[in-house]
Amino acid sequence: MLDLSYMIQDMTNTNTDNKTEERKNRFTGESVMLTKEEARRHDLIFVAESMAEFHADPDTKDKHYKIMREHLDWFRQHNASAYMVLLD
């Protein structure tokens, strides 16, 4: 019989705490650990905000603000506590 018991621990590891990325509130300095996806979306919020502020064309501004709002909405839905610390 083949012994596969050494694999069971790896297969049952359900640790989903992959919060490896630190982000800080730009006003308060309070920090939160985020997953890679949360950190990516957090960064995109500020990229979109910068792009919206940079452009003079109202349609381009609206496009970037829409992207920013989509990522803010995602954050509110998926990690409300981090949203409250970092983005509210």
Secondary structure, 3 states (H helix, E strand, C coil): CCCCHHHHHHHCCCCCCCCCEEEECCCCCCEEEECHHHHHHHHHHHHHHHHHHHCCCHHHHHHHHHHHHHHHHHHHHHCHHHHHHHCC
